[in-house]
Amino acid sequence: MRETENFLDRVKRLAGRNKALQGQLEQLVSRIVEVENQSRQYQDVLLKYSTDKAETIHDRRKLTRRLRMVSVLYISVQGFEKLYRLDNPNVKVDLLDEIYLSFEDIAFRNNIVKLNSLGDMMLYGAGLQGENRTNPIDTIRVALEMLETAQKLDDNSNGGFWEIKFGIHTGPVLAIPNDNRSSDFNFSGDSINTACRIGESAQPGTISVSVMTYELIKEFFDTELTGYMPVKYKGNIETYSIKGYHPEFISADSISKPNGHFHTRYMLLKFMDLQEEMLDYLEVNLPDNLYYHNVKHTIDVVTEVELIGWAEGINEEEILLLKFAALFHDAGHTISYKDHEYHGTVMAREKLNSYDYSQEQIDIVCRLIMATKMPPRPKGILEKIICDADLDYLGRRDFIPVSNALYREFKERDMVPSLEEWNKMQLNFIRQHQYFTETAQQLREVNKNSQISRLEKLIQESVESNSL
């Protein structure tokens, strides 16, 4: 009986204690809610009255950027366990400092940004300034140069001592503002972790890349499948070792340097990024009343110079120069309708100077742009190709609506008197016009001749209508 009473007493005490704790918990919860409400009020006041809104959490979140395609380069150095065996280890430590400085110089020259360093581990990133297709290639080129430089410096100090491993992965990265008063960012995300793991699993003196990076660079570099790496939420991903440049891209002077063929292929890929950038620029900055010389016309000419160029048998470098010229041939309309070709050459020179092009190549692009000035008088096959591409509409099925768009554009600038007069001008022009390349003659000449009949019919109908 006594044991039963004692048990009941314990239950009562525990129930009372539980009730007291429940009351304390409710008070704590109420206090937390009150503090959170007060904190929110303070943040609202700070947001309202602060002269620097970037100091608020709200704005910090707004400044966070998700970069969709960044190539992360992980570098790890090994060899410290061997220092104790040396009589003068400072020599090797000084050598390592020299290697580090050379890495930073190589990265800086190639526009690769240092993300972080911890001890003897370094992280670099390419593609932080804006999404582009070539940053995986840029990162591997930097890694190859870093590896070659480190090996040369190490060999010059009486044999290899430091063992360096490289890991590269391409994927999304989150850029978070570093602090409330700085424009610097901290970088995080699975892509960084993946690059680190791939780098740590690599053999010393090698460059290991993920399958994601491999798919973007396989046409440029000689690679070898090395194994599989378990990655959270992705399963086992393939890893590849970079042996060097693909044989067709190796320079005759050095196996560690690419040749001109590599540069052309690389720039053809980079052209797609430039094209997106320029088309966005034209979309925003071209006058609204450019009904013919608009973004669509630029795209048409870029497409046609490549089509005609391949058919005419010119090489890749010449195709690239033509595409650059086509992209800029009407860009000068953002500055002035008159002499827009000249303004286009100025824009092209400024842009191509930042793309490691020779002065001769830039001069060719500018000459091609000026060749589109009316009336066309091309000299050489490249000028003939761009002139034919620029007037491709003369032999297309949609000639009449395109011609009407050009008339509307001229009419708003008081350059033509009436549609009837415009049709007469077009008829006179098309009768005298001739395509210069064999390809354009075969593709468009027949249709161009049919346009003459259509124009003659339109003019006759207009005359008959006016005589009624």
FINUTI-648041 format. One record per residue (C-alpha): residue number from 0; x, y, z; residue in one letter. Coordinates in nm, 2 decimals, decimal comma. Layout:
> pos;u;v;w;code
> NUM;X;Y;Z;a
...
This chain:
> pos;u;v;w;code
> 0;0,00;0,00;0,00;m
> 1;0,28;0,23;0,10;r
> 2;0,46;0,15;-0,22;e
> 3;0,15;0,24;-0,42;t
> 4;0,12;0,57;-0,23;e
> 5;0,48;0,65;-0,30;n
> 6;0,43;0,58;-0,67;f
> 7;0,13;0,81;-0,68;l
> 8;0,32;1,08;-0,50;d
> 9;0,60;1,06;-0,75;r
> 10;0,35;1,08;-1,04;v
> 11;0,19;1,38;-0,88;k
> 12;0,53;1,55;-0,83;r
> 13;0,63;1,47;-1,19;l
> 14;0,30;1,60;-1,32;a
> 15;0,34;1,92;-1,12;g
> 16;0,70;1,95;-1,24;r
> 17;0,59;1,89;-1,60;n
> 18;0,32;2,16;-1,56;k
> 19;0,58;2,41;-1,43;a
> 20;0,82;2,33;-1,71;l
> 21;0,54;2,36;-1,97;q
> 22;0,47;2,71;-1,82;g
> 23;0,83;2,81;-1,85;q
> 24;0,85;2,68;-2,20;l
> 25;0,54;2,88;-2,30;e
> 26;0,71;3,19;-2,14;q
> 27;1,03;3,12;-2,34;l
> 28;0,84;3,08;-2,66;v
> 29;0,65;3,40;-2,60;s
> 30;0,98;3,58;-2,52;r
> 31;1,14;3,44;-2,84;i
> 32;0,84;3,56;-3,05;v
> 33;0,86;3,90;-2,89;e
> 34;1,24;3,93;-2,95;v
> 35;1,19;3,82;-3,32;e
> 36;0,92;4,08;-3,37;n
> 37;1,14;4,34;-3,21;q
> 38;1,43;4,24;-3,42;s
> 39;1,22;4,26;-3,74;r
> 40;1,10;4,61;-3,64;q
> 41;1,46;4,72;-3,59;y
> 42;1,56;4,58;-3,93;q
> 43;1,26;4,76;-4,09;d
> 44;1,37;5,09;-3,92;v
> 45;1,73;5,03;-4,03;l
> 46;1,62;4,96;-4,39;l
> 47;1,41;5,28;-4,39;k
> 48;1,66;5,52;-4,24;y
> 49;2,00;5,37;-4,31;s
> 50;2,22;5,56;-4,57;t
> 51;2,38;5,24;-4,67;d
> 52;2,11;4,98;-4,73;k
> 53;2,37;4,72;-4,82;a
> 54;2,43;4,69;-4,44;e
> 55;2,09;4,51;-4,40;t
> 56;2,05;4,14;-4,42;i
> 57;1,77;4,19;-4,68;h
> 58;2,00;4,37;-4,92;d
> 59;2,28;4,13;-4,86;r
> 60;2,06;3,85;-4,98;r
> 61;1,97;4,05;-5,28;k
> 62;2,34;4,08;-5,37;l
> 63;2,39;3,71;-5,36;t
> 64;2,46;3,57;-5,71;r
> 65;2,42;3,22;-5,84;r
> 66;2,68;3,16;-6,11;l
> 67;2,56;2,88;-6,33;r
> 68;2,89;2,78;-6,50;m
> 69;3,22;2,83;-6,31;v
> 70;3,53;2,62;-6,35;s
> 71;3,69;2,57;-6,01;v
> 72;4,06;2,49;-6,00;l
> 73;4,19;2,32;-5,68;y
> 74;4,57;2,30;-5,62;i
> 75;4,73;2,10;-5,34;s
> 76;5,10;2,09;-5,26;v
> 77;5,27;1,79;-5,09;q
> 78;5,63;1,73;-4,97;g
> 79;5,64;1,90;-4,63;f
> 80;5,70;1,56;-4,46;e
> 81;6,04;1,55;-4,64;k
> 82;6,17;1,89;-4,51;l
> 83;6,31;1,74;-4,18;y
> 84;6,55;1,53;-4,38;r
> 85;6,72;1,84;-4,54;l
> 86;7,02;2,02;-4,39;d
> 87;6,88;2,35;-4,52;n
> 88;6,50;2,33;-4,56;p
> 89;6,47;2,70;-4,61;n
> 90;6,58;2,67;-4,97;v
> 91;6,29;2,44;-5,05;k
> 92;6,05;2,67;-4,87;v
> 93;6,18;2,97;-5,07;d
> 94;6,13;2,76;-5,38;l
> 95;5,77;2,70;-5,29;l
> 96;5,71;3,07;-5,24;d
> 97;5,85;3,13;-5,59;e
> 98;5,61;2,86;-5,73;i
> 99;5,31;3,03;-5,55;y
> 100;5,40;3,37;-5,70;l
> 101;5,43;3,22;-6,04;s
> 102;5,09;3,06;-6,00;f
> 103;4,93;3,40;-5,91;e
> 104;5,10;3,56;-6,21;d
> 105;4,98;3,30;-6,45;i
> 106;4,62;3,32;-6,31;a
> 107;4,62;3,70;-6,33;f
> 108;4,74;3,70;-6,69;r
> 109;4,46;3,47;-6,79;n
> 110;4,19;3,64;-6,60;n
> 111;4,15;3,35;-6,35;i
> 112;4,04;3,47;-6,00;v
> 113;4,19;3,34;-5,67;k
> 114;3,89;3,24;-5,46;l
> 115;4,06;3,12;-5,14;n
> 116;4,38;2,98;-5,00;s
> 117;4,42;2,77;-4,68;l
> 118;4,77;2,66;-4,59;g
> 119;4,91;2,50;-4,90;d
> 120;4,57;2,45;-5,07;m
> 121;4,45;2,71;-5,33;m
> 122;4,13;2,76;-5,51;l
> 123;4,09;2,96;-5,84;y
> 124;3,78;3,02;-6,05;g
> 125;3,71;3,11;-6,41;a
> 126;3,37;3,24;-6,53;g
> 127;3,30;3,46;-6,24;l
> 128;3,28;3,78;-6,44;q
> 129;3,00;3,64;-6,66;g
> 130;2,89;3,31;-6,80;e
> 131;3,09;3,20;-7,10;n
> 132;3,16;2,88;-7,29;r
> 133;3,54;2,89;-7,28;t
> 134;3,62;2,91;-6,91;n
> 135;3,67;2,53;-6,87;p
> 136;3,93;2,55;-7,15;i
> 137;4,09;2,86;-6,99;d
> 138;4,12;2,68;-6,66;t
> 139;4,30;2,38;-6,81;i
> 140;4,54;2,60;-7,00;r
> 141;4,62;2,78;-6,68;v
> 142;4,67;2,45;-6,50;a
> 143;4,90;2,31;-6,77;l
> 144;5,11;2,63;-6,76;e
> 145;5,12;2,62;-6,38;m
> 146;5,23;2,25;-6,38;l
> 147;5,50;2,31;-6,64;e
> 148;5,63;2,62;-6,46;t
> 149;5,64;2,44;-6,12;a
> 150;5,82;2,14;-6,27;q
> 151;6,08;2,37;-6,43;k
> 152;6,14;2,57;-6,11;l
> 153;6,16;2,25;-5,91;d
> 154;6,40;2,07;-6,16;d
> 155;6,63;2,38;-6,16;n
> 156;6,67;2,33;-5,78;s
> 157;6,84;1,99;-5,82;n
> 158;6,56;1,74;-5,87;g
> 159;6,18;1,74;-5,80;g
> 160;6,08;1,80;-5,44;f
> 161;5,74;1,95;-5,43;w
> 162;5,44;1,73;-5,55;e
> 163;5,15;1,93;-5,68;i
> 164;4,81;1,80;-5,77;k
> 165;4,54;1,98;-5,97;f
> 166;4,16;1,91;-5,97;g
> 167;3,90;2,09;-6,19;i
> 168;3,52;2,08;-6,19;h
> 169;3,27;2,29;-6,38;t
> 170;2,93;2,37;-6,23;g
> 171;2,72;2,63;-6,04;p
> 172;2,87;2,83;-5,76;v
> 173;2,70;3,06;-5,51;l
> 174;2,87;3,41;-5,46;a
> 175;2,77;3,56;-5,12;i
> 176;2,88;3,92;-5,02;p
> 177;3,18;3,89;-4,79;n
> 178;3,06;4,16;-4,54;d
> 179;2,82;4,45;-4,52;n
> 180;3,07;4,71;-4,64;r
> 181;3,26;4,52;-4,91;s
> 182;3,19;4,42;-5,27;s
> 183;3,40;4,10;-5,23;d
> 184;3,23;3,77;-5,23;f
> 185;3,26;3,44;-5,05;n
> 186;3,21;3,14;-5,28;f
> 187;3,04;2,81;-5,18;s
> 188;2,86;2,52;-5,33;g
> 189;2,90;2,15;-5,43;d
> 190;3,11;2,25;-5,73;s
> 191;3,39;2,37;-5,50;i
> 192;3,37;2,05;-5,29;n
> 193;3,38;1,83;-5,60;t
> 194;3,69;2,01;-5,74;a
> 195;3,87;1,96;-5,40;c
> 196;3,79;1,59;-5,39;r
> 197;3,89;1,54;-5,75;i
> 198;4,22;1,72;-5,68;g
> 199;4,30;1,53;-5,37;e
> 200;4,24;1,20;-5,55;s
> 201;4,47;1,29;-5,84;a
> 202;4,82;1,16;-5,87;q
> 203;5,10;1,41;-5,79;p
> 204;5,21;1,60;-6,10;g
> 205;4,88;1,55;-6,28;t
> 206;4,56;1,74;-6,37;i
> 207;4,24;1,56;-6,30;s
> 208;3,90;1,69;-6,42;v
> 209;3,54;1,58;-6,37;s
> 210;3,32;1,44;-6,65;v
> 211;3,13;1,77;-6,65;m
> 212;3,45;1,96;-6,74;t
> 213;3,57;1,68;-6,97;y
> 214;3,26;1,71;-7,19;e
> 215;3,33;2,08;-7,24;l
> 216;3,71;2,04;-7,33;i
> 217;3,74;1,70;-7,49;k
> 218;3,78;1,84;-7,84;e
> 219;4,08;2,05;-7,74;f
> 220;4,29;1,83;-7,50;f
> 221;4,43;1,48;-7,49;d
> 222;4,26;1,30;-7,20;t
> 223;4,25;0,96;-7,03;e
> 224;3,98;0,81;-6,82;l
> 225;4,13;0,75;-6,47;t
> 226;3,84;0,63;-6,25;g
> 227;3,52;0,73;-6,07;y
> 228;3,46;0,96;-5,78;m
> 229;3,16;0,93;-5,55;p
> 230;2,98;1,27;-5,52;v
> 231;2,69;1,34;-5,29;k
> 232;2,35;1,34;-5,48;y
> 233;2,53;1,27;-5,81;k
> 234;2,65;0,91;-5,76;g
> 235;2,98;0,81;-5,91;n
> 236;3,11;1,05;-6,17;i
> 237;3,39;0,98;-6,41;e
> 238;3,73;1,16;-6,37;t
> 239;3,98;1,22;-6,65;y
> 240;4,35;1,30;-6,65;s
> 241;4,47;1,58;-6,89;i
> 242;4,77;1,47;-7,09;k
> 243;4,82;1,79;-7,28;g
> 244;4,68;1,95;-7,60;y
> 245;4,51;1,74;-7,86;h
> 246;4,78;1,64;-8,12;p
> 247;4,63;1,85;-8,40;e
> 248;4,67;2,16;-8,17;f
> 249;5,03;2,12;-8,06;i
> 250;5,27;2,39;-8,17;s
> 251;5,57;2,29;-8,38;a
> 252;5,79;2,49;-8,13;d
> 253;5,67;2,34;-7,81;s
> 254;5,43;2,05;-7,71;i
> 255;5,32;2,27;-7,41;s
> 256;5,19;2,55;-7,64;k
> 257;4,89;2,54;-7,88;p
> 258;4,92;2,64;-8,24;n
> 259;4,72;2,88;-8,45;g
> 260;4,46;2,61;-8,54;h
> 261;4,38;2,59;-8,16;f
> 262;4,33;2,96;-8,14;h
> 263;4,09;2,97;-8,44;t
> 264;3,88;2,68;-8,29;r
> 265;3,89;2,85;-7,95;y
> 266;3,78;3,18;-8,10;m
> 267;3,49;3,02;-8,30;l
> 268;3,37;2,89;-7,96;l
> 269;3,42;3,23;-7,80;k
> 270;3,24;3,40;-8,09;f
> 271;2,91;3,25;-7,96;m
> 272;2,95;3,44;-7,64;d
> 273;3,04;3,76;-7,82;l
> 274;2,75;3,71;-8,05;q
> 275;2,50;3,68;-7,76;e
> 276;2,65;3,99;-7,60;e
> 277;2,63;4,19;-7,92;m
> 278;2,28;4,08;-8,01;l
> 279;2,16;4,18;-7,66;d
> 280;2,34;4,52;-7,71;y
> 281;2,18;4,57;-8,05;l
> 282;1,84;4,47;-7,92;e
> 283;1,85;4,74;-7,65;v
> 284;2,04;5,02;-7,84;n
> 285;1,93;5,00;-8,20;l
> 286;1,66;5,27;-8,29;p
> 287;1,30;5,13;-8,29;d
> 288;1,24;5,24;-8,64;n
> 289;1,51;5,02;-8,80;l
> 290;1,27;4,79;-8,97;y
> 291;1,53;4,63;-9,19;y
> 292;1,87;4,69;-9,03;h
> 293;1,76;4,52;-8,71;n
> 294;1,88;4,23;-8,51;v
> 295;1,72;3,98;-8,74;k
> 296;1,92;4,12;-9,04;h
> 297;2,25;4,08;-8,84;t
> 298;2,17;3,72;-8,76;i
> 299;2,08;3,65;-9,12;d
> 300;2,41;3,79;-9,25;v
> 301;2,62;3,60;-8,98;v
> 302;2,44;3,28;-9,09;t
> 303;2,49;3,35;-9,46;e
> 304;2,86;3,44;-9,45;v
> 305;2,92;3,10;-9,29;e
> 306;2,70;2,91;-9,54;l
> 307;2,85;3,08;-9,84;i
> 308;3,20;3,07;-9,70;g
> 309;3,21;2,69;-9,64;w
> 310;3,06;2,64;-9,99;a
> 311;3,33;2,86;-10,14;e
> 312;3,60;2,65;-9,97;g
> 313;3,76;2,91;-9,75;i
> 314;3,93;2,80;-9,42;n
> 315;3,82;2,83;-9,06;e
> 316;4,01;3,14;-8,98;e
> 317;3,86;3,32;-9,28;e
> 318;3,51;3,20;-9,17;i
> 319;3,57;3,35;-8,83;l
> 320;3,68;3,68;-8,96;l
> 321;3,37;3,70;-9,18;l
> 322;3,15;3,62;-8,89;k
> 323;3,31;3,90;-8,68;f
> 324;3,26;4,14;-8,97;a
> 325;2,90;4,03;-9,02;a
> 326;2,83;4,08;-8,65;l
> 327;2,95;4,44;-8,65;f
> 328;2,86;4,54;-9,01;h
> 329;2,54;4,72;-8,90;d
> 330;2,63;4,78;-8,53;a
> 331;2,72;5,14;-8,62;g
> 332;2,35;5,22;-8,65;h
> 333;2,35;5,25;-8,27;t
> 334;2,56;5,56;-8,32;i
> 335;2,45;5,71;-8,65;s
> 336;2,25;5,60;-8,95;y
> 337;2,49;5,78;-9,19;k
> 338;2,84;5,62;-9,21;d
> 339;2,73;5,34;-8,99;h
> 340;2,99;5,11;-9,15;e
> 341;3,27;5,33;-9,02;y
> 342;3,12;5,34;-8,67;h
> 343;3,10;4,96;-8,69;g
> 344;3,47;4,93;-8,76;t
> 345;3,55;5,15;-8,46;v
> 346;3,34;4,92;-8,24;m
> 347;3,50;4,61;-8,39;a
> 348;3,85;4,73;-8,34;r
> 349;3,78;4,81;-7,97;e
> 350;3,63;4,47;-7,91;k
> 351;3,88;4,26;-8,11;l
> 352;4,18;4,43;-7,94;n
> 353;4,07;4,25;-7,62;s
> 354;4,06;3,91;-7,80;y
> 355;4,43;3,87;-7,87;d
> 356;4,39;3,93;-8,25;y
> 357;4,67;4,05;-8,46;s
> 358;4,65;4,40;-8,62;q
> 359;4,64;4,24;-8,96;e
> 360;4,33;4,03;-8,87;q
> 361;4,15;4,33;-8,72;i
> 362;4,23;4,53;-9,04;d
> 363;4,07;4,25;-9,25;i
> 364;3,75;4,25;-9,04;v
> 365;3,72;4,63;-9,07;c
> 366;3,79;4,61;-9,45;r
> 367;3,51;4,35;-9,47;l
> 368;3,27;4,58;-9,28;i
> 369;3,34;4,87;-9,51;m
> 370;3,29;4,64;-9,82;a
> 371;2,91;4,64;-9,73;t
> 372;2,88;5,01;-9,80;k
> 373;2,65;5,07;-10,09;m
> 374;2,69;5,02;-10,38;p
> 375;2,90;4,70;-10,33;p
> 376;3,24;4,69;-10,50;r
> 377;3,41;4,39;-10,34;p
> 378;3,77;4,29;-10,39;k
> 379;3,87;3,94;-10,32;g
> 380;3,67;3,64;-10,22;i
> 381;3,60;3,74;-9,85;l
> 382;3,45;4,08;-9,96;e
> 383;3,24;3,90;-10,22;k
> 384;3,10;3,66;-9,96;i
> 385;3,00;3,93;-9,72;i
> 386;2,85;4,15;-9,99;c
> 387;2,64;3,86;-10,12;d
> 388;2,53;3,77;-9,77;a
> 389;2,43;4,13;-9,70;d
> 390;2,20;4,14;-10,00;l
> 391;2,08;3,79;-9,98;d
> 392;1,72;3,91;-9,95;y
> 393;1,72;4,00;-10,32;l
> 394;1,70;3,64;-10,41;g
> 395;1,48;3,51;-10,13;r
> 396;1,11;3,42;-10,14;r
> 397;1,03;3,69;-9,88;d
> 398;1,18;3,96;-10,10;f
> 399;0,87;4,18;-10,12;i
> 400;0,79;4,20;-9,74;p
> 401;1,16;4,26;-9,67;v
> 402;1,18;4,53;-9,94;s
> 403;0,87;4,69;-9,79;n
> 404;1,04;4,69;-9,44;a
> 405;1,34;4,87;-9,60;l
> 406;1,11;5,12;-9,77;y
> 407;0,94;5,19;-9,44;r
> 408;1,28;5,25;-9,28;e
> 409;1,39;5,49;-9,56;f
> 410;1,05;5,66;-9,56;k
> 411;1,07;5,77;-9,20;e
> 412;1,41;5,93;-9,28;r
> 413;1,27;6,11;-9,59;d
> 414;1,50;5,91;-9,81;m
> 415;1,23;5,79;-10,06;v
> 416;0,92;5,98;-10,19;p
> 417;0,66;5,70;-10,22;s
> 418;0,62;5,32;-10,24;l
> 419;0,57;5,34;-10,62;e
> 420;0,90;5,53;-10,66;e
> 421;1,07;5,29;-10,42;w
> 422;0,96;4,99;-10,62;n
> 423;1,10;5,16;-10,93;k
> 424;1,43;5,22;-10,75;m
> 425;1,44;4,85;-10,63;q
> 426;1,36;4,73;-10,99;l
> 427;1,65;4,94;-11,13;n
> 428;1,88;4,82;-10,85;f
> 429;1,80;4,46;-10,89;i
> 430;1,84;4,47;-11,27;r
> 431;2,19;4,60;-11,23;q
> 432;2,28;4,39;-10,93;h
> 433;2,48;4,07;-10,96;q
> 434;2,59;3,82;-10,70;y
> 435;2,96;3,78;-10,69;f
> 436;3,02;3,43;-10,56;t
> 437;2,93;3,11;-10,75;e
> 438;2,74;2,98;-10,44;t
> 439;2,51;3,28;-10,42;a
> 440;2,46;3,28;-10,80;q
> 441;2,34;2,92;-10,78;q
> 442;2,13;2,97;-10,47;l
> 443;1,97;3,31;-10,54;r
> 444;2,01;3,42;-10,90;e
> 445;1,70;3,24;-11,02;v
> 446;1,48;3,38;-10,75;n
> 447;1,63;3,72;-10,80;k
> 448;1,52;3,72;-11,16;n
> 449;1,16;3,62;-11,05;s
> 450;1,16;3,93;-10,83;q
> 451;1,20;4,15;-11,13;i
> 452;0,87;4,01;-11,27;s
> 453;0,70;4,06;-10,94;r
> 454;0,82;4,42;-10,91;l
> 455;0,72;4,50;-11,27;e
> 456;0,37;4,36;-11,19;k
> 457;0,34;4,58;-10,88;l
> 458;0,45;4,89;-11,07;i
> 459;0,20;4,82;-11,35;q
> 460;-0,08;4,76;-11,10;e
> 461;0,01;5,09;-10,93;s
> 462;0,00;5,28;-11,26;v
> 463;-0,33;5,13;-11,36;e
> 464;-0,48;5,21;-11,02;s
> 465;-0,36;5,57;-11,04;n
> 466;-0,51;5,61;-11,39;s
> 467;-0,86;5,51;-11,28;l
